[in-house]
Amino acid sequence: MKIAVVAANGRVAQKVIKEALDRGFEVKAFGHSDENKTVAKDYVKKI
């Protein structure tokens, strides 16, 4: 299953991403920051 997480660098979103990856989901993370602070490998900076 694939999921997308917006505001990915937030505290709750980081926990959601980690749990989803642990369960085997494919995660695409979106955030405003240049730096990917999540464990997701697929990170997109929103403009």
PyMOL CGO cylinders between C-alpha atoms (Angstrom):
from pymol import cmd
from pymol.cgo import CYLINDER

trace = [
    CYLINDER, 0.00, 0.00, 0.00, 1.18, 3.52, -0.72, 0.3, 1, 1, 1, 1, 1, 1,
    CYLINDER, 1.18, 3.52, -0.72, 0.57, 6.54, 1.51, 0.3, 1, 1, 1, 1, 1, 1,
    CYLINDER, 0.57, 6.54, 1.51, 1.48, 10.22, 1.31, 0.3, 1, 1, 1, 1, 1, 1,
    CYLINDER, 1.48, 10.22, 1.31, 2.20, 12.30, 4.40, 0.3, 1, 1, 1, 1, 1, 1,
    CYLINDER, 2.20, 12.30, 4.40, 2.05, 16.10, 4.32, 0.3, 1, 1, 1, 1, 1, 1,
    CYLINDER, 2.05, 16.10, 4.32, 3.90, 18.27, 6.85, 0.3, 1, 1, 1, 1, 1, 1,
    CYLINDER, 3.90, 18.27, 6.85, 6.20, 15.27, 7.18, 0.3, 1, 1, 1, 1, 1, 1,
    CYLINDER, 6.20, 15.27, 7.18, 8.78, 16.93, 9.42, 0.3, 1, 1, 1, 1, 1, 1,
    CYLINDER, 8.78, 16.93, 9.42, 6.22, 17.43, 12.18, 0.3, 1, 1, 1, 1, 1, 1,
    CYLINDER, 6.22, 17.43, 12.18, 6.34, 15.38, 15.37, 0.3, 1, 1, 1, 1, 1, 1,
    CYLINDER, 6.34, 15.38, 15.37, 3.18, 13.35, 14.73, 0.3, 1, 1, 1, 1, 1, 1,
    CYLINDER, 3.18, 13.35, 14.73, 3.88, 12.85, 11.03, 0.3, 1, 1, 1, 1, 1, 1,
    CYLINDER, 3.88, 12.85, 11.03, 7.32, 11.43, 11.80, 0.3, 1, 1, 1, 1, 1, 1,
    CYLINDER, 7.32, 11.43, 11.80, 5.71, 8.81, 14.05, 0.3, 1, 1, 1, 1, 1, 1,
    CYLINDER, 5.71, 8.81, 14.05, 3.11, 7.99, 11.39, 0.3, 1, 1, 1, 1, 1, 1,
    CYLINDER, 3.11, 7.99, 11.39, 5.84, 7.57, 8.77, 0.3, 1, 1, 1, 1, 1, 1,
    CYLINDER, 5.84, 7.57, 8.77, 7.92, 5.30, 11.00, 0.3, 1, 1, 1, 1, 1, 1,
    CYLINDER, 7.92, 5.30, 11.00, 4.90, 3.13, 11.84, 0.3, 1, 1, 1, 1, 1, 1,
    CYLINDER, 4.90, 3.13, 11.84, 3.86, 2.90, 8.18, 0.3, 1, 1, 1, 1, 1, 1,
    CYLINDER, 3.86, 2.90, 8.18, 7.36, 1.88, 7.09, 0.3, 1, 1, 1, 1, 1, 1,
    CYLINDER, 7.36, 1.88, 7.09, 7.54, -0.70, 9.88, 0.3, 1, 1, 1, 1, 1, 1,
    CYLINDER, 7.54, -0.70, 9.88, 4.29, -2.17, 8.54, 0.3, 1, 1, 1, 1, 1, 1,
    CYLINDER, 4.29, -2.17, 8.54, 5.70, -2.37, 5.02, 0.3, 1, 1, 1, 1, 1, 1,
    CYLINDER, 5.70, -2.37, 5.02, 3.90, 0.56, 3.39, 0.3, 1, 1, 1, 1, 1, 1,
    CYLINDER, 3.90, 0.56, 3.39, 5.50, 2.69, 0.69, 0.3, 1, 1, 1, 1, 1, 1,
    CYLINDER, 5.50, 2.69, 0.69, 5.64, 6.28, 2.01, 0.3, 1, 1, 1, 1, 1, 1,
    CYLINDER, 5.64, 6.28, 2.01, 6.03, 9.55, 0.14, 0.3, 1, 1, 1, 1, 1, 1,
    CYLINDER, 6.03, 9.55, 0.14, 6.70, 12.47, 2.50, 0.3, 1, 1, 1, 1, 1, 1,
    CYLINDER, 6.70, 12.47, 2.50, 6.03, 16.13, 1.72, 0.3, 1, 1, 1, 1, 1, 1,
    CYLINDER, 6.03, 16.13, 1.72, 7.43, 19.07, 3.70, 0.3, 1, 1, 1, 1, 1, 1,
    CYLINDER, 7.43, 19.07, 3.70, 8.46, 22.71, 3.50, 0.3, 1, 1, 1, 1, 1, 1,
    CYLINDER, 8.46, 22.71, 3.50, 12.00, 22.22, 4.76, 0.3, 1, 1, 1, 1, 1, 1,
    CYLINDER, 12.00, 22.22, 4.76, 14.99, 21.49, 2.54, 0.3, 1, 1, 1, 1, 1, 1,
    CYLINDER, 14.99, 21.49, 2.54, 16.11, 18.95, 5.13, 0.3, 1, 1, 1, 1, 1, 1,
    CYLINDER, 16.11, 18.95, 5.13, 14.38, 15.58, 5.37, 0.3, 1, 1, 1, 1, 1, 1,
    CYLINDER, 14.38, 15.58, 5.37, 14.07, 14.96, 9.13, 0.3, 1, 1, 1, 1, 1, 1,
    CYLINDER, 14.07, 14.96, 9.13, 12.02, 11.79, 8.60, 0.3, 1, 1, 1, 1, 1, 1,
    CYLINDER, 12.02, 11.79, 8.60, 13.00, 8.17, 8.03, 0.3, 1, 1, 1, 1, 1, 1,
    CYLINDER, 13.00, 8.17, 8.03, 11.21, 8.22, 4.66, 0.3, 1, 1, 1, 1, 1, 1,
    CYLINDER, 11.21, 8.22, 4.66, 13.53, 7.83, 1.69, 0.3, 1, 1, 1, 1, 1, 1,
    CYLINDER, 13.53, 7.83, 1.69, 11.09, 9.52, -0.71, 0.3, 1, 1, 1, 1, 1, 1,
    CYLINDER, 11.09, 9.52, -0.71, 10.87, 13.18, 0.41, 0.3, 1, 1, 1, 1, 1, 1,
    CYLINDER, 10.87, 13.18, 0.41, 9.51, 16.06, -1.67, 0.3, 1, 1, 1, 1, 1, 1,
    CYLINDER, 9.51, 16.06, -1.67, 10.01, 19.72, -0.74, 0.3, 1, 1, 1, 1, 1, 1,
    CYLINDER, 10.01, 19.72, -0.74, 6.78, 21.67, -1.24, 0.3, 1, 1, 1, 1, 1, 1,
    CYLINDER, 6.78, 21.67, -1.24, 7.14, 25.11, -2.77, 0.3, 1, 1, 1, 1, 1, 1,
]
cmd.load_cgo(trace, "trace")
